[in-house]
Amino acid sequence: MIPFRRNVAIAIDGGGIRGVIVTQALAVLEDHLRQPVHDIFRLAVGTSTGSIISAGIGAGLTARQMTRLYREIGASVFPSTWRKWFFPLTRYRYSARPLKHALKNHFGAMKMSEFWQSPSPTDVVITSYDLVENRTRFIKPWKEEYQAWSVAQAVQASCTVPTYFPVVDGRYIDGGVGAYSNPCYVAAYEARECLNWDPSETTLISIGTGRSPYNFDPRKTPKLWAWDWLAKTADVFLQSAYDQQVHLVETHFKGLDFRRFQIDLDENIPMDNTHQMDRLAGYGTALGRMIVGDQVDPIQGISLKERSGR
């Protein structure tokens, strides 16, 4: 693996329970570098499930501890109840209480400001969408308006996927509803413009939670109904947004050591499917090997030779 530069940042996509792919991949990285992720990354940016992992990095959790966290809370956060099976006759699929309880249990009363005030300060940026002000909020430990926010509150706001969980405080929903389900551009901007990191001294690792197979059959196009198009259009929009953020970083942050990693899934695993944890962990191990082997996502379009300066 090409050595990281002086300043190292990480950006983690949304994806629900598929966050296990990322935690397992980071466990492989920890073993390779013989360092916990908290000692590797000084900037962690996450959306939705990525916010859980980014907050965990800032709080000093190891990748294996975060994998155990997902395994422990998965079934309680995404239970098979009447609310799920009768959706959309219900307003949302799952109660917010199990997620809220799990986050408070693991992050306690920790405030966002504590990430910045610790002996080893870490900038943790969490995205959430504010319905009242109609804008994405970037919740940061050094920004005065968010310093008193509890970490659990910020993460829950970022994880509140519409139709899956009730809106937080009547206004906050998943940060991926906007353009930042892949927050790599947010991370690059934070590093350069807010932390004043020199791109030539900075490595940014961007990690996805698995690319689902599209399985599009052109022979069936004339037979699609309106509800079929809704699902396919949403998939296309999300994937285009993921890729757009990668291209934005490549275009506007020249000299940055930017590495985007993503793994193709053999099947579609929904964000609330807790019955395939071992399979998700297997994908994570494979993704971790891609990271230490510098096998970047083909969408990135940057060769190792160009990035290493050789």
N, C-alpha and C positions, 0 to 999 in steps of 0.2 A: 504494500500500500504506500502510495506517495505520502510522505510525512505531512502532517497538518502544519499550518503556519502559526505565527505567534498568537493571533486571536482566532478563536474557534466558536462558531455559532451553529445552532441547529434549528430547523424549521420542520414541524410535524403536521401532516394532513389530518383532516377529520376522517371518521370511519367507524364510530361506535366500537363494538367489541373487537373489531379488527385491529384495534390499537395493540393487541397482543402480538401482532406481526412485528410492530415497531419495537416493543419492549424486548422481545426475543432477539431481534436483530442487534439491538444495542448491547445485549448480554454477550453476543459474539464479539462485538467491538471491544467491550470491557476486557474480555479474556485476551484479545489480541494485544491491546495496549497496556494491559495490567494496571488499569486505572478505573475508578468508578466514573460514571458519566458526569457527576457533579464536578469532578476535577478536570474534565475534558472541555466542557462547554461553559463559557462565561455569558452567553446569550442564548436563551431558549424561547422560541416563539411557537405557539400552538393554537390550533382551531379545534373546537369540539373535543373529541377524544385526545387530540394532540395537546390540548390545554392541560389535561390530566397528567400527561407524561412530562410536559414542560415544567409544570408546577412541581412534579416529583423530582425532576432534576435539580431545580432550584432549592428544594427542601432537603436535598442530600440523600434521597433514596437511590439505591442501586437499581440497575435494570431488572435483575432477578426479583427484587422486592416488588417492583411494579408489575411484573408478570404474575406474581402471586396475588397481588391486589386485584387484577382483572379476573383471575380465576375465582377468587373469594366472593367478589361482589356481582359477577355477571348474572348469575341466576336470580339474585334478589332484585337487581335493577331491571332486568327483562324477564319477569315471571310470566308463566302461561296462566292468565286469569280471564274471567269473563269479560273484562274491559278490552283485552287484546282481541279475543275471538269475536266480539260483537262490533268492533270497529269496522266501518265508520259511523255506526249508530251512536258511538260514544265520541266525545270531543277529542280525546287523546287515548293512546294505547296503554300507557303506563303511568302509575302514580309517581310523583316527584319525591316522595318521602324516602324510599330506599336509597336513591342516589344522594340525596341531601344528607342522610344519616351516614352513608359510607364516606363521603367527602369530609364531613366534620370529624369522623372517627380517625381518619388518616392525616388530615391537616390541622385538626384541632382549631384553636382560636387564632392561628397564625394570620397576620395581616400582610397585605401585599408589600408594604414598606419594609418588612423584615428581610425580603430577598436582597434588598439594596443595602441594608444596614448590617448584615452579617459579616463576620471576619473574612469570609470569601464571597464578596458580593456577586450576585448573578442578576442580570437583567432578564426578567421573565415577562414576555408580552403575550397577553391572552385576548383573542378577538371575540366580540359578541355584537349582535345587531340590536340596535335600539329602535323599537317600533315607534316610540313617541317622537323622537327626533329624526327618524328616518335616515339613520346613518350607522356605519360600523364604528364601534368603540374599540380602541386599542388600550386595554387595561394594563398599566405599567407601574412598577414599584416606585419609580422616581418622580412620577407625575402626581402633583399635589392632590388632585381631585380623586385619585384612586388609592392613596396611601392607607386610608382607613378601611378600605374594603377588606373583608376576610377573603383568604385564598379560596375557601370552599364556595363562597358566594360567587366569586369571579369565574371559577371553573364551572359551576353549575349553570351560570348564565351562558357560557360558551357551549355547553353540552346540550342545551335545551332544543332538540330538533323538533320543529313544528309537526304536530299530529302525534308525535311519540310522547312528549312530556308537556305539561301545562306551562304557560309563559311565566317567567320569573319576574316577580314584582310588577306584573301587568305590562311589562315593556321589553324584557330582554329575551332573545332567542339565539339559537346557534349562529356563531360567526360565519359559518359556511354558507348561510343564506345569501350573503353578498358575494363578492368576488374572491374571498380569501379562504376557501376551504383548503387550498394549498397556500400557506402563508410565507412562501420563500421570498417574495418581493418585499413583504413587510419586514422580514428579518434582514434583508440586504439594506433596506432603507434605514432601519434602526441602527445597524452597525455603522454605516457610513455617516449618516446625517445627525444621529442623536448621540452615539458613543464616540464619534470622530475616529473610528478605526480606519486606517489606511487599507484600501482594498488589496494592495500588493502584500500586505502582512496579515490578510484575513482569509480563513477557510469557512465556507458556508456549506453545511451538509443538509440537504433537503430529503425527507423520507416520506414516501407514500404508504398507504395502508392496503395496497393490493389493487390491481387493475382487473375488473371483472370482464369476462368474455362478452362480446357484444352479441354474437350469434344472430346476426341479421340475415334473413333469407329474402333476397329480392323478388322471389316468386310469390311471396305472400303480401307484398306491398299493397296491391289493389284491394286486399281483403281486410286491411287494418281498420278498426273502429276508432272513434274519438279517444276512448280511454287507452287504447294501445299507443296512440300518438303521444298522449300526455306522458306516459312512462318513458318512451323512447326519446322524446324531446328533452326531458329532464336529464336523462343519462348523457345525451350529447352535450347539453349545456355544461354539466359538471365537468366532463372530461375536457371540454374545450377550455374551461376556466382553469383547470389544473395546468394544462399545457401552456396557456397564455402567460401564467405567472412565471414559468420557467423561461420563456422567451423574453419577458420583460427584464428579468435579472440579467440575462446574457447581453441584452441590448444596452442597458443603462449602467451597468457596473463592470466596466472593462477592468481587467487586471485582478478581479476577484477570483479566488480559487473556489469555484462553485461546482458542487457535485450533487446531482439529483439521482436518487435511487428509488426504483419502483419494481415490483414483481408482478408478473402476470399470473392470475389465478386460473385454475383449470375449470372452476365452476363458480357460479355466483353465490357468495356467502353474505346474506343480509347483515346489516349492522347490529341486529338484535338476536342473531342466531348463536346461542351459547352452547349448542350441542356439538360444535366442531372445534373446541378449544385446542385439542391436540393437533388437528390439521392446521389450524392457524399458526400454532407455535412452530410447526414444521416449515411453513412458508417463511416464518420469521428467521429461522435458522438459515434457510437458503438465502434470504435477503441479506443477512449479516455476512455471509460469505461473499456476496456480491460487493458489499461495502469494503471489506478488507482486501478484496481483489480488484477494486476500482472499476467494477463493471457498471458504469453509469447507465441511466435510462436512455435508450436510443433517441427519445424525443429531444434530448438536450443538444445533441449535435456538436459537441466539443470534444476533440480528441484528447487523450491523456498527454500526448506530446505537447499540445498547445498549452494545457493547464499547468504542466510541470515546468515549462520554460526550457525544455530540452529539444 
